[in-house]
Amino acid sequence: MSASVHPTSPRSRAVPSPSRRQQDRSRGGGLPGNSAQRALLSIQSSAGNRAATVMVQRARQEAGERPEKAPAQANTSSRSQRYRARIAAGLDKLKKNFEFIDTFVKGIQTPTNAGFAQHASATADETLKHSAAGSGAGGSGVGVASEFFGAVTNGKEGRKAWQSMAKNTEGAAHHTAKKKFVSKTSDAVVSAGSALNNVLAFTKELTKAEKLAAAANASEASGISASITGGAKGGRAAIRSATTLRKYRALGALEKPDRVDDEDLTRLKQAQYDAELALARAYVELDSLWQGDNEDGLAEVPAAIDSALSAMGGARDAADQFQQAEDKNTMNTVLTYARDKQKNKMGKQVVTAVGESAKAAGGIVTAVAATAGAAGLASNPVGWGIAATAAGLIFGVAAYKGVRAGTKRYDGARHPERWAEDGETSKAAASREEALKESLKFWKKVSNGERQAMARKLYALAAGPDIEGSSHTTTEMRDSARSLLIVLKAGPTQQKLDPEAWAVSLNDPGKSAAWVKEIAEQLSSA
């Protein structure tokens, strides 16, 4: 009968035995070691060697699980980053809150108030004129706050994009940051100019409310400022509409693959299933012949191998045919979506250009009327009439954007699985009431909507074989998807890469997230 030997763990051997402790006492004249060792021996004497071992192991375990303290400098940096993120989020929320209010002020309150002001001037109703001027001053004050926070927020985002450009000197991340830097910097300049214009408008209304003699001069200055800012915004929108039109025409020139209807897809899917089933049966037959002891069965093994290889080829061909059909439908869907987005963008930019140009014309008329004196200013309704028309057009665009964004937020909360990423566990669907509440949060952006889903689909078609989900894409389909990227201004020229390096970046799994973000930005209709 053999006895089994259980080795003692290193941690147990590290604890001195009671007899050894007595020897140490006799040699050293007391408890040996430092205070920690003396405390350990005290525990051993009262609770025994095993209890002490358990305590030591537990203490070591807790010490290992306790995170190391970060340096004070790292803590300070992390704290400052959190503060900056909170400040940026607060400014962005303030901006969107004031933008929401300012939209109604410019679209409803301003033209209505202008009508009352004109009626008061025509009828010499000083009380109504005073009230209309006070109301106008309040509306202009809201505009000042909205444009001020817009200038600050856009400036911060532009600076952040500039830092990202410096960090990423080429590739998809560089182009995304460059586009954002140009857009946000321009937005900041326009917002600053609009804030100044609203300050002058506030001054004009205040002088009218207080019946000051400088009312005509203030109206003239405000009209000139409105014409300048309106002209700048209108010109910018006109340039954007022209570039969008060129992109829309280029998208139309791309060949769109015909869709494979549902019946053919079902037939191809069934063929793939039948081929995989035949392959499984061939392997089962081959395995039974190979494992059997019958010599006649072994003679049939070569034929079974040929049958299995044939079934494997059939399964592969069926899978490729089904994948190619799905890729055609995906390319058709993405290309149609891209054209529709550019069409919507072009329409919004044209309306904005007309509205801002009308606003500039209204400012010119107001300034000219102001130079004619109080009587000319009081009897001329052309200025505020044009401004009211401009306000209606601009308000229509803002309302359209708001409704669209609210609908997307509602769908994202109500149907989170609709645009979820493949393999991603979607969150639980919200109730109608909760989804409606989410749609009213106008300060929140849609993080994972249809545009992001389309960007992932297009990237999967254009990416190389090393990217998951792209290994079975044909060369022809991949080239078509990359041609679409070039038309969308996400090609090698915009990313400061030669064509070979651009193709390599599409096949780099580490750059997949940057590519999806880049494509989503280029698909935007904002």
C-alpha positions in Angstrom: 0.0 0.0 0.0 1.5 3.3 -1.1 1.1 6.5 0.7 0.4 9.6 -1.2 2.4 12.6 -0.4 0.8 16.1 -0.5 3.3 18.8 -1.1 3.0 21.9 1.1 2.3 25.1 -0.7 5.1 27.7 -0.9 2.9 30.1 1.1 2.6 27.5 3.9 6.3 26.8 4.0 7.0 30.5 4.3 5.3 30.5 7.8 7.7 29.4 10.5 6.7 26.6 12.8 6.3 27.0 16.6 9.5 25.0 17.3 11.5 27.2 14.9 9.9 30.2 16.6 11.2 29.0 20.0 14.7 28.6 18.5 14.6 32.1 17.1 13.6 33.4 20.5 16.5 31.7 22.2 19.0 33.0 19.7 17.7 36.6 19.5 16.4 37.0 23.0 12.8 37.8 21.9 10.6 38.0 18.9 12.7 38.2 15.8 12.4 40.4 12.7 10.5 43.6 12.2 7.2 44.6 13.6 5.2 42.8 10.8 7.0 39.5 11.6 6.5 39.9 15.3 2.8 40.5 14.7 2.7 37.3 12.6 4.3 35.3 15.4 1.9 36.7 17.8 -1.0 35.6 15.6 0.6 32.1 15.3 0.8 31.7 19.1 -2.8 32.5 19.6 -4.5 31.0 16.6 -2.1 28.3 15.3 -0.1 27.9 12.2 -3.0 27.1 9.8 -5.1 30.1 10.8 -2.1 32.3 10.4 -1.5 30.9 6.9 -5.1 31.6 5.9 -4.8 35.2 7.1 -1.5 35.7 5.3 -2.9 34.3 2.1 -6.0 36.5 2.4 -4.0 39.6 3.0 -1.8 38.8 0.0 -4.8 38.3 -2.1 -6.4 41.6 -1.0 -3.1 43.4 -1.6 -2.9 41.9 -5.1 -6.5 43.0 -5.9 -6.0 46.5 -4.6 -5.3 48.8 -7.5 -2.1 50.8 -7.4 -2.4 54.4 -6.7 -1.8 56.5 -9.8 0.7 59.3 -9.7 -0.6 62.7 -8.6 0.1 64.2 -12.0 -2.0 61.5 -13.7 -4.9 62.1 -11.3 -4.8 65.8 -11.9 -4.7 65.3 -15.7 -7.7 62.9 -15.6 -9.6 65.3 -13.3 -9.0 68.2 -15.7 -10.1 66.1 -18.7 -13.3 65.3 -16.9 -13.9 68.9 -16.1 -13.3 70.0 -19.7 -15.7 67.2 -20.9 -18.4 68.4 -18.5 -17.9 72.0 -19.6 -18.0 71.1 -23.2 -21.2 69.0 -22.7 -22.8 71.9 -20.8 -22.0 74.4 -23.5 -23.3 72.1 -26.2 -26.6 71.6 -24.3 -26.9 75.4 -23.7 -26.3 76.0 -27.4 -29.0 73.5 -28.5 -31.5 74.8 -26.0 -31.0 78.4 -27.2 -31.1 77.2 -30.8 -34.4 75.5 -30.2 -35.9 78.7 -28.7 -34.2 80.9 -31.3 -35.8 78.9 -34.1 -39.3 79.7 -33.0 -38.3 83.3 -32.3 -36.9 83.9 -35.8 -39.6 81.9 -37.5 -42.7 83.0 -35.7 -42.1 85.8 -33.2 -39.9 88.0 -35.4 -42.2 88.2 -38.5 -45.3 88.5 -36.3 -43.7 91.3 -34.3 -42.6 93.0 -37.5 -46.2 93.1 -38.7 -47.4 94.7 -35.5 -44.5 97.2 -35.7 -45.5 98.2 -39.2 -49.2 98.5 -38.3 -48.2 100.7 -35.3 -46.1 102.9 -37.6 -48.8 103.2 -40.2 -51.5 104.1 -37.6 -49.2 106.2 -35.3 -50.0 103.9 -32.4 -47.2 104.8 -30.0 -48.3 102.3 -27.4 -48.3 99.4 -29.8 -45.1 100.6 -31.3 -43.4 100.7 -27.9 -44.7 97.1 -27.1 -43.5 95.8 -30.5 -40.1 97.3 -30.0 -39.8 95.7 -26.5 -40.8 92.4 -27.9 -38.3 92.7 -30.7 -35.5 93.5 -28.2 -36.3 90.3 -26.3 -36.2 88.2 -29.5 -32.9 89.7 -30.4 -31.5 89.0 -26.9 -32.3 85.3 -27.4 -30.5 85.5 -30.8 -27.4 87.0 -29.1 -27.3 84.1 -26.5 -27.9 81.5 -29.2 -25.2 82.7 -31.5 -22.7 83.3 -28.7 -22.9 79.8 -27.4 -22.8 78.6 -31.0 -19.6 80.5 -31.6 -18.0 79.1 -28.5 -19.0 75.5 -29.0 -18.1 75.5 -32.7 -14.8 77.0 -31.8 -14.0 74.4 -29.3 -15.0 71.6 -31.7 -12.9 73.1 -34.4 -9.9 73.2 -32.1 -10.4 69.6 -31.1 -10.6 68.7 -34.8 -7.4 70.6 -35.4 -5.6 68.6 -32.7 -6.9 65.4 -34.3 -5.6 66.5 -37.7 -2.2 67.0 -36.1 -2.3 63.6 -34.6 -3.5 61.8 -37.7 -1.5 63.3 -40.7 -3.1 61.0 -43.3 -5.8 58.4 -43.9 -9.5 58.3 -43.0 -9.1 59.8 -39.5 -7.2 62.8 -41.0 -9.8 63.6 -43.6 -12.7 63.3 -41.1 -10.9 65.7 -38.8 -10.1 68.1 -41.6 -13.6 68.3 -42.8 -14.9 68.9 -39.3 -12.3 71.6 -38.7 -13.2 73.5 -41.8 -16.9 73.2 -41.1 -16.8 74.1 -37.4 -14.4 77.0 -37.9 -16.7 78.4 -40.5 -19.7 77.9 -38.2 -17.8 79.7 -35.4 -17.1 82.7 -37.6 -20.6 82.9 -38.9 -22.1 82.5 -35.4 -19.8 85.4 -34.2 -21.0 87.6 -37.0 -24.6 86.7 -36.3 -24.1 87.5 -32.6 -22.9 90.9 -33.6 -25.9 91.4 -35.9 -28.2 90.4 -33.1 -26.5 92.9 -30.8 -27.2 95.7 -33.3 -30.8 94.5 -33.7 -31.2 94.5 -30.0 -29.9 98.1 -29.9 -32.2 99.1 -32.7 -35.3 97.8 -30.9 -34.2 99.3 -27.6 -33.8 102.7 -29.1 -37.2 102.4 -30.7 -38.8 101.3 -27.4 -37.2 104.1 -25.5 -38.2 106.6 -28.3 -34.6 107.8 -28.7 -33.5 110.1 -31.5 -30.9 107.6 -32.7 -33.5 105.1 -33.7 -32.9 105.7 -37.4 -29.2 105.4 -37.1 -29.5 102.2 -35.2 -31.9 100.8 -37.8 -29.5 101.7 -40.5 -26.6 99.9 -38.8 -28.7 96.9 -38.0 -29.9 96.7 -41.6 -26.4 96.8 -43.0 -25.2 94.1 -40.5 -28.2 91.9 -41.4 -27.4 92.3 -45.1 -23.8 91.3 -44.5 -24.5 88.2 -42.4 -27.4 87.1 -44.5 -25.3 87.5 -47.7 -22.5 85.5 -46.1 -24.8 82.7 -45.0 -26.6 82.7 -48.3 -23.4 82.6 -50.3 -22.1 79.7 -48.2 -25.3 77.8 -48.7 -25.2 78.4 -52.4 -21.6 77.1 -52.6 -22.6 74.0 -50.7 -25.6 73.4 -52.9 -23.4 73.6 -56.0 -20.9 71.1 -54.6 -23.7 68.8 -53.5 -25.2 69.0 -57.0 -21.8 67.8 -58.5 -21.6 65.0 -56.1 -25.3 64.0 -56.8 -24.6 63.9 -60.6 -21.4 61.8 -60.0 -23.4 59.3 -57.9 -25.9 59.1 -60.7 -23.2 58.2 -63.2 -22.2 55.1 -61.1 -23.6 51.8 -62.3 -26.2 50.5 -59.9 -26.6 46.7 -59.8 -30.0 45.3 -60.3 -31.7 44.0 -57.1 -32.2 40.3 -56.7 -35.8 39.7 -55.8 -36.9 37.8 -52.7 -37.9 34.7 -54.6 -34.5 34.3 -56.1 -32.8 34.9 -52.8 -35.0 32.2 -51.2 -34.1 29.8 -54.0 -30.4 30.5 -53.6 -30.6 30.1 -49.8 -32.3 26.8 -50.3 -29.7 25.7 -52.8 -27.0 26.6 -50.3 -28.8 24.6 -47.6 -29.2 21.6 -49.9 -25.5 21.7 -50.8 -24.4 21.9 -47.2 -26.7 18.9 -46.4 -25.2 16.9 -49.3 -21.7 17.7 -48.0 -22.6 16.5 -44.5 -24.1 13.3 -45.8 -20.9 12.7 -48.0 -18.7 13.1 -44.9 -20.9 10.7 -42.9 -20.7 8.1 -45.7 -16.9 8.5 -46.0 -16.5 8.2 -42.2 -18.5 5.0 -42.0 -16.5 3.4 -44.8 -13.2 4.5 -43.3 -14.0 3.2 -39.9 -15.6 -0.1 -41.0 -13.7 -3.5 -41.1 -15.3 -4.6 -44.4 -12.6 -4.8 -47.1 -15.3 -4.2 -49.8 -16.2 -1.0 -48.0 -12.6 0.2 -48.0 -12.5 -0.2 -51.8 -15.3 2.3 -52.0 -13.4 5.0 -50.1 -11.8 6.7 -53.1 -15.3 7.1 -54.7 -16.6 8.5 -51.4 -13.7 10.9 -51.2 -14.6 12.2 -54.7 -18.2 12.5 -53.7 -17.3 14.5 -50.6 -15.0 16.8 -52.6 -17.7 17.4 -55.2 -20.2 18.2 -52.4 -17.7 20.6 -50.9 -17.3 22.4 -54.2 -21.1 22.6 -54.6 -21.6 24.0 -51.1 -18.9 26.6 -51.7 -20.4 27.6 -55.0 -23.9 27.9 -53.5 -22.6 30.0 -50.7 -20.7 32.3 -53.1 -23.8 32.8 -55.3 -26.0 33.6 -52.3 -23.3 36.1 -51.0 -23.0 37.8 -54.4 -26.8 38.2 -54.6 -26.8 39.8 -51.1 -23.9 42.1 -52.0 -25.8 43.3 -55.1 -28.8 44.2 -53.0 -26.6 45.9 -50.4 -24.8 48.0 -53.1 -28.1 48.9 -54.6 -29.5 50.0 -51.2 -26.4 52.0 -50.2 -26.1 53.8 -53.6 -29.8 54.7 -53.5 -29.4 55.9 -49.9 -26.4 58.0 -50.8 -28.2 59.7 -53.7 -31.3 60.4 -51.6 -29.1 62.0 -48.9 -27.4 64.3 -51.4 -30.8 65.2 -52.9 -32.1 66.2 -49.5 -28.9 68.1 -48.7 -29.2 70.0 -52.0 -32.8 70.9 -51.3 -32.1 72.2 -47.8 -29.1 74.2 -49.0 -31.0 75.8 -51.8 -33.9 76.9 -49.5 -31.4 78.2 -47.0 -29.6 80.1 -49.7 -32.8 81.7 -50.8 -33.9 82.5 -47.3 -30.6 84.0 -46.2 -30.4 86.1 -49.4 -34.0 87.4 -48.8 -32.9 88.2 -45.3 -29.9 90.2 -46.7 -32.3 92.0 -49.1 -34.6 92.9 -46.2 -31.6 94.3 -44.3 -30.7 96.5 -47.3 -34.2 97.8 -47.7 -34.4 98.6 -44.0 -31.0 100.4 -44.1 -32.1 102.4 -47.2 -35.5 103.3 -45.6 -33.7 104.4 -42.4 -31.7 106.9 -44.4 -35.0 108.5 -45.6 -35.9 109.5 -42.1 -38.5 108.4 -39.6 -41.4 108.9 -42.0 -39.9 106.8 -44.7 -39.1 104.1 -42.2 -42.6 104.1 -40.8 -44.4 103.9 -44.1 -42.2 101.3 -45.9 -43.4 97.7 -45.3 -41.0 96.1 -47.9 -38.1 95.5 -45.5 -40.0 93.6 -42.8 -42.1 91.8 -45.5 -39.0 90.4 -47.2 -37.5 89.6 -43.7 -40.7 87.8 -42.8 -40.5 85.7 -46.0 -36.9 84.8 -45.3 -37.8 83.9 -41.7 -40.5 81.5 -43.0 -38.1 79.7 -45.4 -35.4 79.4 -42.7 -37.9 78.3 -40.1 -39.2 75.6 -42.6 -35.7 74.1 -43.0 -35.1 74.2 -39.2 -38.5 72.5 -38.6 -37.8 69.8 -41.2 -34.4 69.1 -39.5 -36.0 69.0 -36.1 -38.8 66.6 -37.1 -36.4 64.3 -38.9 -34.0 64.2 -35.9 -36.9 63.5 -33.5 -38.2 60.7 -35.7 -34.7 59.1 -35.7 -34.5 59.3 -31.9 -38.0 57.8 -31.6 -37.1 54.9 -33.9 -33.8 54.3 -32.2 -35.5 54.0 -28.8 -38.6 52.1 -30.1 -36.8 49.8 -32.6 -33.1 49.5 -31.4 -32.6 46.3 -33.4 -33.4 48.0 -36.7 -30.0 49.5 -37.3 -28.0 47.5 -34.7 -24.5 46.3 -35.7 -24.2 42.6 -36.7 -23.4 40.6 -33.7 -24.3 43.4 -31.3 -26.8 42.8 -28.5 -29.4 45.5 -28.9 -30.9 47.1 -25.9 -34.5 46.5 -25.0 -37.1 48.3 -27.0 -38.7 51.3 -25.2 -42.4 51.7 -24.8 -44.3 54.3 -27.0 -44.3 56.8 -24.1 -40.6 56.4 -23.4 -39.7 56.6 -27.1 -41.8 59.8 -27.4 -39.9 61.3 -24.5 -36.6 60.4 -26.2 -37.7 62.0 -29.4 -38.3 65.3 -27.7 -34.7 65.4 -26.4 -33.6 67.7 -29.2 -30.1 68.2 -27.6 -29.2 64.5 -28.2 -27.6 63.2 -31.4 -28.5 59.9 -33.0 -25.5 57.7 -32.3 -26.4 54.6 -34.2 -29.0 55.2 -36.9 -29.6 54.4 -40.5 -26.6 56.4 -41.7 -24.2 54.6 -39.5 -25.6 51.2 -40.6 -25.2 52.2 -44.3 -21.6 53.3 -43.6 -20.9 49.8 -42.1 -22.5 48.1 -45.1 -20.5 50.2 -47.6 -17.2 49.6 -45.7 -17.8 45.8 -45.6 -18.1 45.9 -49.4 -15.1 48.1 -50.0 -12.8 46.6 -47.4 -10.2 44.0 -48.1 -10.3 40.2 -47.4 -8.7 40.6 -43.9 -11.8 42.4 -42.6 -14.5 40.2 -41.1 -17.5 39.8 -43.4 -15.5 40.9 -46.5 -13.6 37.8 -47.4 -16.2 36.5 -49.9 -16.8 39.8 -51.7 -15.9 39.6 -55.4 -13.2 41.8 -56.9 -15.8 43.5 -59.1 -18.1 44.4 -56.2 -15.2 45.6 -54.2 -14.0 47.9 -57.0 -17.6 49.3 -57.4 -17.8 50.0 -53.6 -14.4 51.8 -53.7 -15.5 53.9 -56.7 -18.5 55.0 -54.6 -16.1 56.0 -51.8 -14.1 58.1 -54.2 -17.3 59.9 -55.4 -18.2 60.5 -51.8 -14.9 62.4 -51.3 -13.4 59.6 -49.2 -10.8 58.6 -51.7 -7.0 58.6 -51.6 -6.7 62.3 -52.7 -8.7 63.6 -49.8 -6.8 61.3 -47.3 -3.4 62.3 -48.6 -2.6 58.7 -49.6 -1.5 57.0 -52.8 -3.9 54.5 -54.2 -1.9 51.5 -52.9 -1.7 52.8 -49.4 -5.4 53.8 -49.5 -6.3 50.2 -50.5 -4.1 48.9 -47.7 -5.8 51.1 -45.1 -9.2 49.6 -46.2 -7.8 46.2 -45.4 -6.5 47.2 -41.9 -8.7 46.0 -39.1 -7.2 48.6 -36.8 -8.6 51.4 -39.0 -12.1 49.9 -39.4 -13.7 52.3 -36.8 -12.1 55.4 -38.4 -13.3 54.2 -41.9 -16.9 53.7 -40.7 -16.8 57.2 -39.1 -15.4 58.7 -42.3 -18.0 57.1 -44.5 -20.8 58.2 -42.2 -19.6 61.8 -42.3 -19.5 61.7 -46.1 -23.1 60.3 -46.3 -24.4 63.1 -44.1 -27.0 65.5 -45.5 -26.2 68.2 -42.9 
